[in-house]
Amino acid sequence: MDAYSMGPTQSIHRQSCTVAVERNRYGAMTLRADMGQTYQIVGAASPVVADRLAELSVDSRVTVTLSHTPGRGSGWRVMSVDVR
């Protein structure tokens, strides 16, 4: 099977993060993982998750489940969020 006939692979990560840039009116925000990775958030899996993200401010600690957003460069969608 060649690369073109394979289905897309979805990268999912659960990370402990700090909010580096608060969520803006377009749903974008930046999270920095404890291990040093930076995640550019471009969406949320549901309105409930989006509301939880909107409540966070810079330096808030949060654990998120992230799904890579295909076709959006290095964008990530938050699937779930647990505020510490």
Secondary structure, DSSP 4 states (H G I P E B T S, - for coil): --TTTSPPP--EEEEEEEEEE---TTS-EEEEETTS-EEEEEEESSHHHHHHHHT--TT-EEEEEEEE-TTSTTEEEEEEEEE-
